[in-house]
Each structure stands twice: as C-alpha cells, then as structure tokens.
C-alpha cells in the first residue's frame, strides 16, 4: 500500500446531511477557492414494505448545491453499502458529475451477482461507474487534490478519501464510542479491517475524520466528525493500542450476534449497479429476494 501525502493547510468546507431512516451521513465537500464540490455517500429513500422509492434526501442535497451556487464534479461511494441505497445517478441526472468507487467493486459484483442469480447481462467489470479508484489514485475537486486510500475489511471495495485536513472513512471506523463496523459480509475480514483502521490512524492526529454512519450510542446526539487523535485515544475497539488478535476476537464474536441490515437485499442490488434499480425483462424496476443466500 502506498503512503498518503496530506496537506493539512487545506481545509475543505464540509456539510453533512443526516438520514434518520438509515443513520447515514451524506456529505457535500466544497473547494473553498472555487465553486466546485463533491457529494459523498448519497441516500435514496425506500419504503421496502411498499416497494416505493422516493428522493427526499437527495432533493435536499440538490437544493443545497443549487442555492449555494456550486458546481458538482464528483459523486463518491466509499463502498457498496448494505444498509442504504445510493442516490448518485439521480443527483447526477440533475447536476452532472462523475460517479466513482474503488476498483474492487468488481469483486463485490462477482460475489453478489451469484447471490442474486444475475444473468450475463449484468456486467461485473465496474463499467456502471464513471471511475474506479486504485490505492493511491488522485482526483480533483476544483483545485483540491483528493487521494483514494484502499481500506478493505468491511467490504473488499472500501476506500477512504483524503482531501486536505479531512478524510471520509466510510464504514472503516465509527465515532470513538461506536467502535468499528462489522466484517462478516462476503469478502469482509476482521483482521483486514484492523489493518485498514491502523492505516487510517497513521494520518496526522488533527486530521478530521467524517463517518458514514452514527447510531448515537447511549442515547447521545448524533455526531459524525472526530479526529485521528481522538480515535487513537478513545475508540472502544481499537483505541489505546488494542492488539490485532484482540480486535479480531472481539469483532468476530460481536458479528456473530448481529442480524442482517434491514435494507441489505435492495441495497446490494442497487448499489452494485452504481445506484440504478434493476429491471425485469419488460423493463420494469424490480428487486429480487434470494432465499437462504445471505
């Protein structure tokens, strides 16, 4: 893995949008020297029981970008989410921009293409996305350089995106009192997740870290920003120098008690297609429910 160059003097403007239904935080990240911005981990609303998709959350982000006079350059997915549906193509339709994800989306597509019995028409080469990032790849948001850092373990395609003094960690880490994300999905691995977390924690102590989820442990208010230093000192799973063996033992025991995420079935089908809802042979939006496959 490559080392990640950082410019701590650069401070991107970050606005978070909390989705209460899925405890997801989406971000608009703005270059302070221009009108360029990116959206990270957008959410499309679904009433799963009714089979109804809406875009209230995405519309709030679109309205914010328009009212702020911003120009959207990127729609970034930190990984293939299993707990919410991406709104990236919907936002792209309204504002433009390119959709990007880690190159190991191909592994996820191959794995879950089999789970959902997708036919040969489902491409497993990541071609549904506009850009596939390798570890150390860079791209721009206006004048800001963003570095994509491969941080697998939760999923094979997880990436942390580092821009100036801000890093967007996806599900690699939670807030210090939340610990870490599960590592028991197909392609996940607790030891690999530990290694990825340690890589994130080599960033400067005052690097701002932005979470993809927060569940308000102990009833506290929802939070989504912390620092590398705070995680190193206080994270309940990896703080204070917790060993790899101890983390793996804890993570595997904890994961064995967790139920599948409520929206995992629709989320995976949509998100491995870059946010597009699959269709049946008649072209109608349609989701499958595999039995005893997850």
C-alpha contacts under 8 A as a table, 3 or more apart, distances in Angstrom:
res1	aa1	res2	aa2	distance
1	X	135	X	6.87
1	X	136	X	7.93
1	X	150	X	7.97
2	X	135	X	6.96
2	X	136	X	6.02
3	X	136	X	7.66
4	X	136	X	6.92
4	X	147	X	7.08
4	X	149	X	7.37
5	X	147	X	7.91
6	X	162	X	7.60
6	X	163	X	7.42
6	X	164	X	6.00
6	X	165	X	7.30
7	X	10	X	5.79
7	X	163	X	7.81
7	X	164	X	4.85
7	X	165	X	6.57
8	X	11	X	7.21
8	X	164	X	5.27
8	X	165	X	4.56
8	X	207	X	7.41
9	X	164	X	6.78
9	X	165	X	6.99
10	X	163	X	7.85
10	X	164	X	4.54
10	X	165	X	6.08
11	X	32	X	7.64
11	X	164	X	5.69
11	X	165	X	5.59
11	X	166	X	7.17
12	X	29	X	6.46
12	X	30	X	5.74
12	X	31	X	5.51
12	X	32	X	6.01
12	X	163	X	7.28
12	X	164	X	6.70
12	X	165	X	7.48
12	X	166	X	7.16
13	X	29	X	5.73
13	X	30	X	4.98
13	X	31	X	6.60
13	X	32	X	6.28
14	X	27	X	6.57
14	X	28	X	5.85
14	X	29	X	4.70
14	X	30	X	6.44
15	X	27	X	5.56
15	X	28	X	5.25
15	X	29	X	6.62
16	X	25	X	6.11
16	X	26	X	5.70
16	X	27	X	4.61
16	X	28	X	6.63
17	X	25	X	5.41
17	X	26	X	5.09
17	X	27	X	6.15
17	X	61	X	7.65
18	X	23	X	6.75
18	X	24	X	5.84
18	X	25	X	4.52
18	X	26	X	6.53
19	X	22	X	5.83
19	X	23	X	5.45
19	X	24	X	5.16
19	X	25	X	6.19
19	X	26	X	7.82
19	X	43	X	7.50
19	X	57	X	7.09
20	X	23	X	5.00
20	X	24	X	7.12
21	X	24	X	8.00
22	X	83	X	6.69
22	X	84	X	6.31
23	X	213	X	5.52
23	X	214	X	5.84
23	X	215	X	6.19
24	X	43	X	7.70
24	X	84	X	7.77
24	X	212	X	5.66
24	X	213	X	4.58
24	X	214	X	6.90
25	X	41	X	7.39
25	X	42	X	7.97
25	X	211	X	7.08
25	X	212	X	5.15
25	X	213	X	5.78
25	X	214	X	7.76
25	X	224	X	7.31
26	X	39	X	7.20
26	X	40	X	5.69
26	X	41	X	5.04
26	X	42	X	5.13
26	X	43	X	7.16
26	X	212	X	6.99
27	X	38	X	7.94
27	X	39	X	5.55
27	X	40	X	5.06
27	X	41	X	6.90
27	X	42	X	7.49
28	X	37	X	6.60
28	X	38	X	5.67
28	X	39	X	4.65
28	X	40	X	6.55
28	X	61	X	7.67
28	X	65	X	8.00
29	X	37	X	5.32
29	X	38	X	5.16
29	X	39	X	6.35
29	X	40	X	7.67
30	X	34	X	7.93
30	X	35	X	7.18
30	X	36	X	5.96
30	X	37	X	4.23
30	X	38	X	6.62
30	X	141	X	7.49
31	X	34	X	5.58
31	X	35	X	6.69
31	X	36	X	5.67
31	X	37	X	6.10
31	X	141	X	6.34
31	X	142	X	5.95
31	X	143	X	6.86
31	X	144	X	6.26
32	X	35	X	7.58
33	X	142	X	7.86
33	X	143	X	7.28
34	X	142	X	6.31
34	X	143	X	7.53
35	X	69	X	6.85
35	X	70	X	4.72
35	X	71	X	5.64
35	X	142	X	7.44
36	X	70	X	5.87
36	X	71	X	4.84
36	X	72	X	6.00
36	X	73	X	6.45
36	X	141	X	5.89
36	X	142	X	4.94
37	X	70	X	6.47
37	X	71	X	5.97
37	X	72	X	5.02
37	X	73	X	5.95
37	X	74	X	7.16
37	X	141	X	5.92
37	X	142	X	7.21
38	X	72	X	5.62
38	X	73	X	5.67
38	X	74	X	4.61
38	X	75	X	5.79
38	X	76	X	7.30
38	X	141	X	6.67
39	X	42	X	6.78
39	X	72	X	7.56
39	X	74	X	6.29
39	X	75	X	4.81
39	X	76	X	6.16
40	X	75	X	5.88
40	X	76	X	4.69
40	X	77	X	6.03
40	X	78	X	7.35
41	X	75	X	7.64
41	X	76	X	6.19
41	X	77	X	5.09
41	X	78	X	6.61
41	X	86	X	6.88
41	X	212	X	7.35
42	X	58	X	6.78
42	X	75	X	7.99
42	X	77	X	7.87
42	X	86	X	5.46
42	X	87	X	5.35
42	X	88	X	6.21
43	X	57	X	6.49
43	X	58	X	6.36
43	X	84	X	6.39
43	X	85	X	5.63
43	X	86	X	4.80
43	X	87	X	5.02
43	X	88	X	7.87
44	X	53	X	7.31
44	X	54	X	6.67
44	X	55	X	5.49
44	X	56	X	7.78
44	X	57	X	6.77
44	X	58	X	6.44
44	X	84	X	7.26
44	X	85	X	5.17
44	X	86	X	5.36
44	X	87	X	4.50
45	X	53	X	5.69
45	X	54	X	5.11
45	X	55	X	5.61
45	X	56	X	6.93
45	X	57	X	6.99
45	X	84	X	7.99
45	X	85	X	7.12
46	X	51	X	7.11
46	X	52	X	5.66
46	X	53	X	4.42
46	X	54	X	6.23
46	X	85	X	7.78
47	X	50	X	5.46
47	X	51	X	5.79
47	X	52	X	5.10
47	X	53	X	6.40
48	X	51	X	4.87
48	X	52	X	6.60
48	X	263	X	7.58
49	X	52	X	7.95
55	X	58	X	5.21
55	X	59	X	5.93
55	X	87	X	7.56
56	X	59	X	5.09
56	X	60	X	6.46
57	X	60	X	5.25
57	X	61	X	6.70
58	X	61	X	5.15
58	X	62	X	6.22
58	X	87	X	6.37
58	X	90	X	7.74
58	X	91	X	6.69
59	X	62	X	4.95
59	X	63	X	6.01
59	X	91	X	7.96
60	X	63	X	5.12
60	X	64	X	6.15
61	X	64	X	5.06
61	X	65	X	6.25
62	X	65	X	5.24
62	X	66	X	6.20
62	X	91	X	6.74
62	X	94	X	7.64
62	X	95	X	7.46
63	X	66	X	5.15
63	X	67	X	5.93
64	X	67	X	5.18
64	X	68	X	5.97
65	X	68	X	5.19
65	X	69	X	6.25
65	X	70	X	5.24
65	X	71	X	7.36
65	X	72	X	7.72
66	X	69	X	5.14
66	X	70	X	6.12
67	X	70	X	7.78
71	X	95	X	7.66
72	X	75	X	7.93
72	X	95	X	6.26
72	X	96	X	6.36
72	X	97	X	5.39
73	X	96	X	7.10
73	X	97	X	4.26
73	X	98	X	6.29
73	X	141	X	6.51
73	X	142	X	7.97
74	X	97	X	4.79
74	X	98	X	4.77
74	X	99	X	6.02
74	X	100	X	7.24
74	X	141	X	7.42
75	X	88	X	6.10
75	X	92	X	7.64
75	X	97	X	6.40
75	X	98	X	5.81
75	X	99	X	4.66
75	X	100	X	6.31
76	X	99	X	5.83
76	X	100	X	4.99
76	X	101	X	6.21
77	X	80	X	7.09
77	X	99	X	7.60
77	X	100	X	6.25
77	X	101	X	5.22
78	X	101	X	6.35
78	X	102	X	7.44
78	X	157	X	7.96
78	X	158	X	5.75
78	X	159	X	5.25
78	X	160	X	6.53
78	X	161	X	7.58
78	X	168	X	7.76
78	X	169	X	7.28
78	X	170	X	5.20
79	X	101	X	6.56
79	X	102	X	7.01
79	X	105	X	7.90
79	X	155	X	7.17
79	X	157	X	5.54
79	X	158	X	4.56
79	X	159	X	6.51
79	X	170	X	6.95
80	X	105	X	7.37
80	X	108	X	7.73
80	X	155	X	7.58
80	X	157	X	7.09
80	X	158	X	7.61
80	X	268	X	6.97
80	X	271	X	5.71
80	X	272	X	6.29
81	X	84	X	6.12
81	X	85	X	7.20
81	X	86	X	7.93
81	X	267	X	6.58
81	X	268	X	6.81
81	X	271	X	6.66
82	X	85	X	7.94
82	X	261	X	6.82
82	X	263	X	6.76
82	X	264	X	4.60
82	X	265	X	7.69
82	X	267	X	5.33
82	X	268	X	5.69
83	X	261	X	5.69
83	X	262	X	6.74
83	X	263	X	5.09
83	X	264	X	5.38
83	X	267	X	6.16
84	X	263	X	6.26
84	X	264	X	7.51
84	X	267	X	5.45
85	X	266	X	7.33
85	X	267	X	4.83
85	X	268	X	7.90
85	X	270	X	6.40
85	X	271	X	6.21
85	X	275	X	6.70
86	X	89	X	7.96
86	X	267	X	7.83
86	X	270	X	7.35
86	X	271	X	6.00
86	X	274	X	7.32
86	X	275	X	4.85
87	X	90	X	5.36
87	X	91	X	6.28
87	X	275	X	5.91
88	X	91	X	5.27
88	X	92	X	5.99
88	X	99	X	6.88
88	X	274	X	7.17
88	X	275	X	5.91
89	X	92	X	4.83
89	X	93	X	6.02
89	X	99	X	7.83
89	X	274	X	7.24
89	X	275	X	5.95
89	X	276	X	6.80
90	X	93	X	5.17
90	X	94	X	6.70
91	X	94	X	5.23
91	X	95	X	5.95
91	X	96	X	7.29
92	X	95	X	5.13
92	X	96	X	4.36
92	X	97	X	5.76
92	X	98	X	7.39
93	X	96	X	5.97
98	X	129	X	7.99
98	X	130	X	5.63
98	X	131	X	7.28
99	X	129	X	5.57
99	X	130	X	5.13
99	X	131	X	6.38
99	X	274	X	7.55
100	X	129	X	5.95
100	X	130	X	5.85
100	X	131	X	4.58
100	X	132	X	5.80
100	X	133	X	7.18
101	X	105	X	7.10
101	X	129	X	7.22
101	X	131	X	6.59
101	X	132	X	5.27
101	X	133	X	6.07
101	X	157	X	7.58
101	X	159	X	7.69
102	X	105	X	5.99
102	X	132	X	5.20
102	X	133	X	4.56
102	X	134	X	6.28
102	X	150	X	7.48
102	X	157	X	5.15
102	X	158	X	6.53
102	X	159	X	6.08
103	X	106	X	6.52
103	X	126	X	7.30
103	X	132	X	4.58
103	X	133	X	5.20
103	X	134	X	5.83
103	X	157	X	6.60
104	X	107	X	5.26
104	X	108	X	6.79
104	X	156	X	5.95
104	X	157	X	4.45
105	X	108	X	5.01
105	X	109	X	6.03
105	X	125	X	7.97
105	X	126	X	6.12
105	X	156	X	7.51
105	X	157	X	5.30
105	X	272	X	7.24
106	X	109	X	5.02
106	X	110	X	6.10
106	X	124	X	5.57
106	X	125	X	5.32
106	X	126	X	5.52
107	X	110	X	5.15
107	X	111	X	6.15
107	X	156	X	7.09
107	X	157	X	7.71
108	X	111	X	5.12
108	X	112	X	6.06
108	X	155	X	7.91
108	X	156	X	7.06
108	X	157	X	7.24
108	X	187	X	7.58
108	X	272	X	7.22
109	X	112	X	5.40
109	X	113	X	5.43
109	X	124	X	5.25
109	X	125	X	7.79
109	X	126	X	7.72
109	X	272	X	5.90
110	X	113	X	5.12
110	X	114	X	6.55
110	X	124	X	5.79
111	X	114	X	5.67
111	X	115	X	6.69
111	X	186	X	7.41
112	X	115	X	4.64
112	X	116	X	6.01
112	X	268	X	7.55
112	X	269	X	7.94
113	X	116	X	5.40
113	X	117	X	5.88
113	X	118	X	5.09
113	X	119	X	7.98
113	X	122	X	7.59
113	X	124	X	7.68
114	X	117	X	4.85
114	X	118	X	6.36
115	X	118	X	7.90
115	X	290	X	6.99
115	X	293	X	6.27
115	X	294	X	7.78
116	X	269	X	7.72
116	X	288	X	6.87
116	X	289	X	7.65
116	X	290	X	6.08
118	X	121	X	7.66
118	X	122	X	6.16
119	X	122	X	5.86
120	X	123	X	6.98
123	X	126	X	7.16
123	X	127	X	7.04
123	X	128	X	7.87
124	X	127	X	7.63
126	X	129	X	5.91
126	X	132	X	7.25
127	X	130	X	7.12
128	X	273	X	5.89
128	X	274	X	5.84
129	X	132	X	7.01
129	X	273	X	7.87
129	X	274	X	5.88
133	X	137	X	5.94
133	X	148	X	6.67
134	X	137	X	5.47
134	X	148	X	7.12
134	X	149	X	7.76
134	X	150	X	7.14
135	X	148	X	5.90
135	X	149	X	4.99
135	X	150	X	4.93
136	X	147	X	5.95
136	X	148	X	5.42
136	X	149	X	5.65
136	X	150	X	7.70
137	X	147	X	5.83
137	X	148	X	5.43
137	X	149	X	7.69
138	X	145	X	6.50
138	X	146	X	5.37
138	X	147	X	4.55
138	X	148	X	6.18
139	X	145	X	5.86
139	X	146	X	5.33
139	X	147	X	6.83
140	X	143	X	6.42
140	X	144	X	5.50
140	X	145	X	4.74
140	X	146	X	5.83
141	X	144	X	5.16
141	X	145	X	6.60
141	X	146	X	7.26
144	X	163	X	6.93
144	X	164	X	7.50
145	X	163	X	6.19
145	X	164	X	7.63
146	X	161	X	6.51
146	X	162	X	5.56
146	X	163	X	4.55
146	X	164	X	7.61
147	X	161	X	5.76
147	X	162	X	5.16
147	X	163	X	6.52
148	X	159	X	6.23
148	X	160	X	5.94
148	X	161	X	4.72
148	X	162	X	6.48
149	X	159	X	5.37
149	X	160	X	5.02
149	X	161	X	6.14
149	X	162	X	7.46
150	X	157	X	7.51
150	X	158	X	6.24
150	X	159	X	4.52
150	X	160	X	6.37
150	X	196	X	7.80
151	X	157	X	7.87
151	X	158	X	5.39
151	X	159	X	5.12
151	X	160	X	6.24
151	X	172	X	6.95
151	X	193	X	7.27
151	X	196	X	4.67
151	X	197	X	7.33
151	X	199	X	7.80
151	X	200	X	7.99
152	X	155	X	5.57
152	X	156	X	4.88
152	X	157	X	6.15
152	X	158	X	4.90
152	X	159	X	7.02
152	X	172	X	7.71
152	X	188	X	7.51
152	X	192	X	6.42
152	X	193	X	5.99
152	X	196	X	6.25
153	X	156	X	6.22
153	X	158	X	7.53
153	X	172	X	7.63
153	X	183	X	5.92
153	X	187	X	7.67
153	X	188	X	4.82
153	X	189	X	4.82
153	X	190	X	6.06
153	X	191	X	7.26
153	X	192	X	4.70
153	X	193	X	3.75
153	X	194	X	7.51
153	X	196	X	7.06
154	X	158	X	7.01
154	X	171	X	6.84
154	X	172	X	6.59
154	X	181	X	6.61
154	X	182	X	6.12
154	X	183	X	4.52
154	X	184	X	7.42
154	X	185	X	7.24
154	X	187	X	7.92
154	X	188	X	4.96
154	X	189	X	6.70
154	X	190	X	7.64
154	X	193	X	6.17
155	X	158	X	5.66
155	X	183	X	7.25
155	X	185	X	7.04
155	X	186	X	7.58
155	X	187	X	5.79
155	X	188	X	4.84
155	X	189	X	7.90
156	X	187	X	5.76
156	X	188	X	6.40
158	X	170	X	7.25
158	X	171	X	7.83
158	X	172	X	7.62
159	X	169	X	7.10
159	X	170	X	7.22
160	X	167	X	6.58
160	X	168	X	5.48
160	X	169	X	4.55
160	X	170	X	6.54
160	X	172	X	7.96
161	X	167	X	5.50
161	X	168	X	5.16
161	X	169	X	6.76
162	X	165	X	7.56
162	X	166	X	5.87
162	X	167	X	4.25
162	X	168	X	6.49
163	X	166	X	5.40
163	X	167	X	6.23
164	X	167	X	7.98
165	X	206	X	7.71
165	X	207	X	5.06
165	X	208	X	5.92
166	X	207	X	5.84
166	X	208	X	4.63
166	X	209	X	5.95
166	X	210	X	7.36
167	X	207	X	7.11
167	X	208	X	6.14
167	X	209	X	4.97
167	X	210	X	6.19
168	X	209	X	6.00
168	X	210	X	4.89
168	X	211	X	6.50
168	X	212	X	7.68
169	X	172	X	5.63
169	X	173	X	6.47
169	X	209	X	6.76
169	X	210	X	6.26
169	X	211	X	5.97
169	X	212	X	7.05
170	X	173	X	7.21
170	X	210	X	7.89
170	X	211	X	5.98
170	X	212	X	4.79
170	X	213	X	7.84
171	X	174	X	6.84
171	X	180	X	7.43
171	X	181	X	5.76
171	X	211	X	7.11
171	X	212	X	6.00
171	X	213	X	7.20
172	X	180	X	6.51
172	X	181	X	6.32
172	X	193	X	6.98
172	X	196	X	7.34
172	X	197	X	6.40
173	X	179	X	6.53
173	X	180	X	4.71
173	X	181	X	6.36
173	X	197	X	6.94
173	X	211	X	6.98
174	X	177	X	7.70
174	X	178	X	5.24
174	X	179	X	5.29
174	X	180	X	5.18
174	X	181	X	6.89
174	X	211	X	5.99
174	X	212	X	7.82
174	X	213	X	6.89
174	X	214	X	6.81
175	X	178	X	5.09
175	X	179	X	6.34
175	X	211	X	7.02
175	X	214	X	7.11
175	X	223	X	7.53
175	X	224	X	6.88
175	X	225	X	7.53
175	X	226	X	6.72
175	X	231	X	7.41
175	X	235	X	7.22
176	X	179	X	5.53
176	X	226	X	7.97
176	X	230	X	7.01
176	X	231	X	5.36
176	X	234	X	5.55
176	X	235	X	3.81
176	X	236	X	6.11
177	X	217	X	6.82
177	X	234	X	7.39
177	X	235	X	5.97
177	X	236	X	5.83
178	X	214	X	7.57
178	X	215	X	7.77
178	X	217	X	6.50
178	X	235	X	7.39
178	X	236	X	6.99
179	X	235	X	5.49
179	X	236	X	5.14
179	X	237	X	4.92
179	X	238	X	7.23
180	X	237	X	6.56
182	X	185	X	7.72
182	X	190	X	7.83
182	X	251	X	6.95
182	X	255	X	5.88
183	X	188	X	4.76
183	X	189	X	5.13
183	X	190	X	5.23
183	X	193	X	7.04
183	X	251	X	7.34
183	X	252	X	7.64
183	X	255	X	7.13
184	X	187	X	7.79
184	X	188	X	5.39
184	X	189	X	6.45
184	X	190	X	7.56
184	X	252	X	7.50
184	X	255	X	6.32
185	X	188	X	5.22
188	X	192	X	7.83
188	X	193	X	7.87
189	X	192	X	5.32
189	X	193	X	6.19
190	X	193	X	5.00
190	X	194	X	6.26
190	X	247	X	7.64
190	X	248	X	5.30
190	X	251	X	6.29
190	X	252	X	6.80
191	X	194	X	5.09
191	X	195	X	6.37
191	X	244	X	6.74
191	X	245	X	7.96
191	X	247	X	7.75
191	X	248	X	5.71
192	X	195	X	5.09
192	X	196	X	6.23
193	X	196	X	5.04
193	X	197	X	6.14
194	X	197	X	5.11
194	X	198	X	6.23
194	X	238	X	7.88
194	X	244	X	6.35
194	X	247	X	7.02
194	X	248	X	7.58
195	X	198	X	5.13
195	X	199	X	6.34
195	X	244	X	7.89
196	X	199	X	5.02
196	X	200	X	6.41
197	X	200	X	5.09
197	X	201	X	6.23
198	X	201	X	4.93
198	X	202	X	6.50
199	X	202	X	5.30
199	X	203	X	7.48
200	X	203	X	5.78
200	X	228	X	7.67
201	X	204	X	7.69
201	X	205	X	7.77
201	X	228	X	5.70
201	X	229	X	7.89
201	X	231	X	7.70
201	X	232	X	6.79
203	X	207	X	6.64
203	X	228	X	6.85
204	X	207	X	5.33
204	X	228	X	6.71
204	X	229	X	7.72
205	X	227	X	6.52
205	X	228	X	4.69
205	X	229	X	4.19
205	X	230	X	7.76
206	X	227	X	5.66
206	X	228	X	6.14
206	X	229	X	6.20
207	X	227	X	5.49
207	X	228	X	5.73
207	X	229	X	7.89
208	X	225	X	6.74
208	X	226	X	5.86
208	X	227	X	4.61
208	X	228	X	6.82
209	X	225	X	5.66
209	X	226	X	5.23
209	X	227	X	5.19
209	X	228	X	6.66
210	X	224	X	5.64
210	X	225	X	4.77
210	X	226	X	6.70
211	X	214	X	7.13
211	X	224	X	5.06
211	X	225	X	6.46
212	X	224	X	7.45
213	X	224	X	7.22
214	X	222	X	6.15
214	X	223	X	6.39
214	X	224	X	6.46
215	X	222	X	6.62
216	X	219	X	5.40
216	X	220	X	4.97
216	X	221	X	5.67
216	X	222	X	5.02
216	X	223	X	7.27
217	X	220	X	6.06
226	X	230	X	6.59
226	X	231	X	7.46
227	X	230	X	5.19
227	X	231	X	6.35
228	X	231	X	5.16
228	X	232	X	6.17
229	X	232	X	5.17
229	X	233	X	6.22
230	X	233	X	5.20
230	X	234	X	5.76
230	X	235	X	7.34
231	X	234	X	5.32
231	X	235	X	4.78
231	X	238	X	7.82
231	X	239	X	6.16
232	X	235	X	6.29
232	X	238	X	7.12
232	X	239	X	4.66
232	X	240	X	6.10
232	X	241	X	7.42
233	X	239	X	5.14
233	X	240	X	5.33
234	X	239	X	5.12
234	X	240	X	6.84
235	X	238	X	5.55
235	X	239	X	4.38
235	X	240	X	7.78
236	X	239	X	5.92
237	X	242	X	7.15
237	X	247	X	6.56
238	X	241	X	6.46
238	X	242	X	4.95
238	X	243	X	7.62
238	X	247	X	6.91
239	X	242	X	5.85
242	X	246	X	6.75
242	X	247	X	6.81
243	X	246	X	5.27
243	X	247	X	6.20
244	X	247	X	5.09
244	X	248	X	6.11
245	X	248	X	5.21
245	X	249	X	6.17
246	X	249	X	5.20
246	X	250	X	6.13
247	X	250	X	5.12
247	X	251	X	5.87
248	X	251	X	5.08
248	X	252	X	5.93
249	X	252	X	5.48
249	X	253	X	6.15
250	X	253	X	5.28
250	X	254	X	6.03
251	X	254	X	5.14
251	X	255	X	5.93
252	X	255	X	5.12
252	X	256	X	6.25
253	X	256	X	5.38
253	X	257	X	7.11
254	X	257	X	5.53
254	X	258	X	6.91
255	X	258	X	5.26
260	X	264	X	6.94
261	X	264	X	5.26
263	X	266	X	5.82
263	X	267	X	5.79
264	X	267	X	5.04
264	X	268	X	5.96
265	X	268	X	5.76
265	X	269	X	6.62
265	X	288	X	7.71
265	X	289	X	6.64
266	X	269	X	5.38
266	X	270	X	6.19
266	X	287	X	6.49
266	X	288	X	7.82
267	X	270	X	5.31
267	X	271	X	5.76
268	X	271	X	5.20
268	X	272	X	5.85
269	X	272	X	5.85
269	X	273	X	6.84
269	X	277	X	7.35
269	X	278	X	7.12
269	X	287	X	7.32
270	X	273	X	5.34
270	X	274	X	6.76
270	X	275	X	4.99
270	X	276	X	5.40
270	X	277	X	5.08
270	X	278	X	6.72
271	X	274	X	5.00
271	X	275	X	4.73
271	X	276	X	7.15
272	X	275	X	7.20
273	X	276	X	5.41
273	X	277	X	7.47
273	X	278	X	7.83
277	X	285	X	6.03
277	X	286	X	7.18
277	X	287	X	7.68
278	X	285	X	5.71
278	X	286	X	5.80
278	X	287	X	6.55
279	X	282	X	7.49
279	X	283	X	5.09
279	X	284	X	4.97
279	X	285	X	4.24
279	X	286	X	4.95
279	X	287	X	7.56
280	X	283	X	5.25
280	X	284	X	5.46
280	X	285	X	6.53
280	X	286	X	5.82
281	X	284	X	7.45
290	X	293	X	5.84
290	X	294	X	7.90
291	X	294	X	7.87
